[in-house]
Amino acid sequence: MSMILLFHLLAPGVWLGVVGAEFAIEFHGMRDERSLWTAAELHYKTDLWIEIPAMAVVSVSGLLMLGEIQPGAILWTKIAFALMAIVF
């Protein structure tokens, strides 16, 4: 397994973990006004330092691997779903 593929497989796991952490942060923020401000700050920092770099690693590693494989219907379907995940 190449290092690019390894990073490409690990980064979505990090990205998914961040989504779970953000859910917990937002759930905690519903308690009171002070918790809401703390949750907003943690949410911003999590996006800035973890989620955006994870999305960048997924995108760049995917682009780097694109030249190594034969294009086909399954590949284009995977690319379409990957782009939707990145955009949304």
VMD Tcl script that builds the backbone (N, CA, C; Angstrom):
set m [mol new atoms 264]
animate dup $m
set s [atomselect $m all]
$s set {name element resname resid chain x y z} {
  {N N MET 1 A 0.855 -1.178 0.000}
  {CA C MET 1 A 0.000 0.000 0.000}
  {C C MET 1 A 0.899 1.239 0.000}
  {N N SER 2 A 0.613 2.151 -0.907}
  {CA C SER 2 A 1.426 3.360 -1.009}
  {C C SER 2 A 1.072 4.329 0.120}
  {N N MET 3 A 1.986 5.253 0.379}
  {CA C MET 3 A 1.750 6.252 1.418}
  {C C MET 3 A 0.591 7.173 1.042}
  {N N ILE 4 A 0.471 7.475 -0.248}
  {CA C ILE 4 A -0.638 8.339 -0.680}
  {C C ILE 4 A -1.969 7.662 -0.382}
  {N N LEU 5 A -2.077 6.377 -0.705}
  {CA C LEU 5 A -3.304 5.644 -0.433}
  {C C LEU 5 A -3.584 5.574 1.062}
  {N N LEU 6 A -2.547 5.377 1.851}
  {CA C LEU 6 A -2.712 5.326 3.303}
  {C C LEU 6 A -3.276 6.645 3.835}
  {N N PHE 7 A -2.690 7.766 3.399}
  {CA C PHE 7 A -3.216 9.066 3.810}
  {C C PHE 7 A -4.639 9.275 3.304}
  {N N HIS 8 A -4.908 8.809 2.086}
  {CA C HIS 8 A -6.233 8.968 1.500}
  {C C HIS 8 A -7.287 8.163 2.274}
  {N N LEU 9 A -6.898 7.057 2.856}
  {CA C LEU 9 A -7.825 6.242 3.639}
  {C C LEU 9 A -7.966 6.721 5.088}
  {N N LEU 10 A -6.891 7.273 5.655}
  {CA C LEU 10 A -6.944 7.740 7.044}
  {C C LEU 10 A -7.636 9.095 7.187}
  {N N ALA 11 A -7.448 9.974 6.224}
  {CA C ALA 11 A -8.013 11.328 6.324}
  {C C ALA 11 A -9.543 11.338 6.425}
  {N N PRO 12 A -10.278 10.514 5.648}
  {CA C PRO 12 A -11.741 10.517 5.854}
  {C C PRO 12 A -12.150 10.021 7.241}
  {N N GLY 13 A -11.344 9.137 7.828}
  {CA C GLY 13 A -11.620 8.699 9.196}
  {C C GLY 13 A -11.478 9.851 10.178}
  {N N VAL 14 A -10.448 10.666 9.977}
  {CA C VAL 14 A -10.266 11.861 10.804}
  {C C VAL 14 A -11.427 12.812 10.581}
  {N N TRP 15 A -11.790 12.994 9.322}
  {CA C TRP 15 A -12.884 13.888 8.961}
  {C C TRP 15 A -14.190 13.429 9.617}
  {N N LEU 16 A -14.464 12.140 9.565}
  {CA C LEU 16 A -15.673 11.599 10.186}
  {C C LEU 16 A -15.622 11.746 11.708}
  {N N GLY 17 A -14.455 11.553 12.293}
  {CA C GLY 17 A -14.305 11.747 13.732}
  {C C GLY 17 A -14.580 13.182 14.140}
  {N N VAL 18 A -14.175 14.129 13.308}
  {CA C VAL 18 A -14.435 15.539 13.583}
  {C C VAL 18 A -15.934 15.821 13.561}
  {N N VAL 19 A -16.645 15.206 12.641}
  {CA C VAL 19 A -18.098 15.389 12.582}
  {C C VAL 19 A -18.737 14.904 13.883}
  {N N GLY 20 A -18.285 13.767 14.389}
  {CA C GLY 20 A -18.795 13.268 15.667}
  {C C GLY 20 A -18.436 14.186 16.819}
  {N N ALA 21 A -17.220 14.705 16.812}
  {CA C ALA 21 A -16.806 15.627 17.876}
  {C C ALA 21 A -17.613 16.919 17.824}
  {N N GLU 22 A -17.880 17.406 16.616}
  {CA C GLU 22 A -18.674 18.627 16.486}
  {C C GLU 22 A -20.108 18.412 16.975}
  {N N PHE 23 A -20.642 17.226 16.747}
  {CA C PHE 23 A -21.971 16.910 17.278}
  {C C PHE 23 A -21.961 17.001 18.796}
  {N N ALA 24 A -20.945 16.426 19.412}
  {CA C ALA 24 A -20.847 16.473 20.878}
  {C C ALA 24 A -20.662 17.904 21.372}
  {N N ILE 25 A -19.853 18.686 20.664}
  {CA C ILE 25 A -19.632 20.081 21.047}
  {C C ILE 25 A -20.934 20.868 20.964}
  {N N GLU 26 A -21.664 20.695 19.875}
  {CA C GLU 26 A -22.919 21.436 19.708}
  {C C GLU 26 A -23.983 20.976 20.710}
  {N N PHE 27 A -24.003 19.687 21.007}
  {CA C PHE 27 A -24.951 19.183 22.008}
  {C C PHE 27 A -24.658 19.796 23.372}
  {N N HIS 28 A -23.374 19.913 23.705}
  {CA C HIS 28 A -22.972 20.531 24.977}
  {C C HIS 28 A -23.335 22.018 24.987}
  {N N GLY 29 A -23.265 22.663 23.819}
  {CA C GLY 29 A -23.539 24.086 23.730}
  {C C GLY 29 A -24.990 24.457 23.959}
  {N N MET 30 A -25.879 23.489 23.960}
  {CA C MET 30 A -27.307 23.781 24.143}
  {C C MET 30 A -27.687 23.996 25.601}
  {N N ARG 31 A -26.761 23.851 26.520}
  {CA C ARG 31 A -27.105 23.936 27.946}
  {C C ARG 31 A -27.452 25.345 28.387}
  {N N ASP 32 A -26.589 26.310 28.081}
  {CA C ASP 32 A -26.853 27.689 28.474}
  {C C ASP 32 A -26.088 28.634 27.548}
  {N N GLU 33 A -26.206 29.935 27.818}
  {CA C GLU 33 A -25.602 30.945 26.931}
  {C C GLU 33 A -24.075 30.849 26.922}
  {N N ARG 34 A -23.484 30.653 28.072}
  {CA C ARG 34 A -22.008 30.536 28.161}
  {C C ARG 34 A -21.528 29.306 27.391}
  {N N SER 35 A -22.219 28.199 27.537}
  {CA C SER 35 A -21.857 26.976 26.814}
  {C C SER 35 A -21.991 27.159 25.307}
  {N N LEU 36 A -22.963 27.953 24.904}
  {CA C LEU 36 A -23.161 28.217 23.480}
  {C C LEU 36 A -21.959 28.951 22.885}
  {N N TRP 37 A -21.453 29.955 23.603}
  {CA C TRP 37 A -20.278 30.681 23.129}
  {C C TRP 37 A -19.039 29.784 23.110}
  {N N THR 38 A -18.873 28.960 24.121}
  {CA C THR 38 A -17.746 28.027 24.164}
  {C C THR 38 A -17.835 27.027 23.020}
  {N N ALA 39 A -19.031 26.522 22.769}
  {CA C ALA 39 A -19.227 25.572 21.671}
  {C C ALA 39 A -18.912 26.215 20.328}
  {N N ALA 40 A -19.320 27.459 20.141}
  {CA C ALA 40 A -19.036 28.151 18.886}
  {C C ALA 40 A -17.530 28.315 18.677}
  {N N GLU 41 A -16.814 28.656 19.729}
  {CA C GLU 41 A -15.362 28.814 19.635}
  {C C GLU 41 A -14.677 27.478 19.345}
  {N N LEU 42 A -15.089 26.426 20.035}
  {CA C LEU 42 A -14.508 25.098 19.802}
  {C C LEU 42 A -14.836 24.599 18.394}
  {N N HIS 43 A -16.042 24.870 17.942}
  {CA C HIS 43 A -16.457 24.466 16.605}
  {C C HIS 43 A -15.577 25.144 15.552}
  {N N TYR 44 A -15.334 26.433 15.722}
  {CA C TYR 44 A -14.489 27.183 14.795}
  {C C TYR 44 A -13.065 26.634 14.776}
  {N N LYS 45 A -12.493 26.410 15.952}
  {CA C LYS 45 A -11.122 25.899 16.031}
  {C C LYS 45 A -11.010 24.493 15.455}
  {N N THR 46 A -12.011 23.662 15.692}
  {CA C THR 46 A -12.013 22.305 15.149}
  {C C THR 46 A -12.066 22.334 13.631}
  {N N ASP 47 A -12.909 23.202 13.080}
  {CA C ASP 47 A -12.979 23.341 11.624}
  {C C ASP 47 A -11.648 23.816 11.056}
  {N N LEU 48 A -11.079 24.837 11.681}
  {CA C LEU 48 A -9.867 25.461 11.165}
  {C C LEU 48 A -8.653 24.546 11.225}
  {N N TRP 49 A -8.475 23.839 12.331}
  {CA C TRP 49 A -7.244 23.089 12.548}
  {C C TRP 49 A -7.337 21.601 12.239}
  {N N ILE 50 A -8.544 21.042 12.137}
  {CA C ILE 50 A -8.648 19.601 11.893}
  {C C ILE 50 A -9.455 19.300 10.632}
  {N N GLU 51 A -10.666 19.847 10.528}
  {CA C GLU 51 A -11.548 19.461 9.423}
  {C C GLU 51 A -11.040 19.955 8.069}
  {N N ILE 52 A -10.628 21.209 7.972}
  {CA C ILE 52 A -10.138 21.727 6.694}
  {C C ILE 52 A -8.858 21.013 6.253}
  {N N PRO 53 A -7.871 20.795 7.129}
  {CA C PRO 53 A -6.707 20.021 6.686}
  {C C PRO 53 A -7.056 18.580 6.269}
  {N N ALA 54 A -8.009 17.950 6.958}
  {CA C ALA 54 A -8.410 16.587 6.579}
  {C C ALA 54 A -9.046 16.587 5.191}
  {N N MET 55 A -9.907 17.565 4.915}
  {CA C MET 55 A -10.508 17.657 3.579}
  {C C MET 55 A -9.436 17.922 2.527}
  {N N ALA 56 A -8.454 18.739 2.864}
  {CA C ALA 56 A -7.375 19.029 1.919}
  {C C ALA 56 A -6.558 17.773 1.625}
  {N N VAL 57 A -6.258 16.981 2.648}
  {CA C VAL 57 A -5.500 15.739 2.443}
  {C C VAL 57 A -6.289 14.773 1.561}
  {N N VAL 58 A -7.583 14.643 1.806}
  {CA C VAL 58 A -8.422 13.765 0.982}
  {C C VAL 58 A -8.415 14.249 -0.467}
  {N N SER 59 A -8.574 15.545 -0.667}
  {CA C SER 59 A -8.628 16.095 -2.018}
  {C C SER 59 A -7.302 15.932 -2.758}
  {N N VAL 60 A -6.215 16.321 -2.111}
  {CA C VAL 60 A -4.904 16.263 -2.763}
  {C C VAL 60 A -4.478 14.821 -3.020}
  {N N SER 61 A -4.663 13.951 -2.037}
  {CA C SER 61 A -4.262 12.551 -2.239}
  {C C SER 61 A -5.121 11.896 -3.320}
  {N N GLY 62 A -6.389 12.246 -3.387}
  {CA C GLY 62 A -7.254 11.727 -4.449}
  {C C GLY 62 A -6.790 12.186 -5.820}
  {N N LEU 63 A -6.429 13.463 -5.923}
  {CA C LEU 63 A -5.922 13.978 -7.201}
  {C C LEU 63 A -4.602 13.327 -7.585}
  {N N LEU 64 A -3.737 13.085 -6.602}
  {CA C LEU 64 A -2.450 12.440 -6.890}
  {C C LEU 64 A -2.629 11.005 -7.378}
  {N N MET 65 A -3.622 10.312 -6.860}
  {CA C MET 65 A -3.855 8.926 -7.268}
  {C C MET 65 A -4.635 8.820 -8.570}
  {N N LEU 66 A -5.240 9.906 -9.005}
  {CA C LEU 66 A -6.086 9.887 -10.187}
  {C C LEU 66 A -5.327 9.444 -11.437}
  {N N GLY 67 A -4.067 9.819 -11.558}
  {CA C GLY 67 A -3.285 9.442 -12.722}
  {C C GLY 67 A -2.823 7.996 -12.734}
  {N N GLU 68 A -2.960 7.291 -11.621}
  {CA C GLU 68 A -2.448 5.932 -11.506}
  {C C GLU 68 A -3.435 4.844 -11.906}
  {N N ILE 69 A -4.697 5.186 -12.124}
  {CA C ILE 69 A -5.705 4.158 -12.367}
  {C C ILE 69 A -6.462 4.411 -13.662}
  {N N GLN 70 A -7.100 3.380 -14.144}
  {CA C GLN 70 A -7.896 3.474 -15.373}
  {C C GLN 70 A -9.251 4.097 -15.062}
  {N N PRO 71 A -9.645 5.113 -15.830}
  {CA C PRO 71 A -10.971 5.696 -15.606}
  {C C PRO 71 A -12.079 4.737 -16.031}
  {N N GLY 72 A -13.159 4.774 -15.309}
  {CA C GLY 72 A -14.321 3.946 -15.608}
  {C C GLY 72 A -15.532 4.477 -14.885}
  {N N ALA 73 A -16.648 3.824 -15.063}
  {CA C ALA 73 A -17.904 4.286 -14.462}
  {C C ALA 73 A -17.836 4.292 -12.937}
  {N N ILE 74 A -17.230 3.277 -12.347}
  {CA C ILE 74 A -17.139 3.211 -10.887}
  {C C ILE 74 A -16.265 4.341 -10.360}
  {N N LEU 75 A -15.154 4.599 -11.035}
  {CA C LEU 75 A -14.267 5.685 -10.611}
  {C C LEU 75 A -14.986 7.026 -10.677}
  {N N TRP 76 A -15.693 7.292 -11.773}
  {CA C TRP 76 A -16.383 8.573 -11.903}
  {C C TRP 76 A -17.512 8.697 -10.877}
  {N N THR 77 A -18.135 7.598 -10.512}
  {CA C THR 77 A -19.152 7.627 -9.462}
  {C C THR 77 A -18.515 7.980 -8.119}
  {N N LYS 78 A -17.368 7.373 -7.817}
  {CA C LYS 78 A -16.656 7.680 -6.576}
  {C C LYS 78 A -16.238 9.142 -6.547}
  {N N ILE 79 A -15.747 9.647 -7.669}
  {CA C ILE 79 A -15.324 11.042 -7.735}
  {C C ILE 79 A -16.518 11.967 -7.523}
  {N N ALA 80 A -17.659 11.637 -8.120}
  {CA C ALA 80 A -18.854 12.462 -7.957}
  {C C ALA 80 A -19.281 12.521 -6.486}
  {N N PHE 81 A -19.298 11.380 -5.813}
  {CA C PHE 81 A -19.684 11.369 -4.399}
  {C C PHE 81 A -18.643 12.072 -3.532}
  {N N ALA 82 A -17.369 11.941 -3.868}
  {CA C ALA 82 A -16.325 12.628 -3.122}
  {C C ALA 82 A -16.461 14.142 -3.249}
  {N N LEU 83 A -16.721 14.606 -4.455}
  {CA C LEU 83 A -16.905 16.044 -4.658}
  {C C LEU 83 A -18.144 16.563 -3.926}
  {N N MET 84 A -19.205 15.775 -3.900}
  {CA C MET 84 A -20.399 16.188 -3.150}
  {C C MET 84 A -20.086 16.294 -1.671}
  {N N ALA 85 A -19.318 15.340 -1.123}
  {CA C ALA 85 A -18.972 15.374 0.298}
  {C C ALA 85 A -18.119 16.599 0.609}
  {N N ILE 86 A -17.198 16.926 -0.263}
  {CA C ILE 86 A -16.336 18.081 -0.034}
  {C C ILE 86 A -17.135 19.378 -0.108}
  {N N VAL 87 A -18.015 19.478 -1.091}
  {CA C VAL 87 A -18.807 20.692 -1.271}
  {C C VAL 87 A -19.776 20.892 -0.112}
  {N N PHE 88 A -20.469 19.831 0.282}
  {CA C PHE 88 A -21.459 19.974 1.346}
  {C C PHE 88 A -20.797 20.055 2.684}
}
mol reanalyze $m
mol bondsrecalc $m
mol representation Tube
mol addrep $m
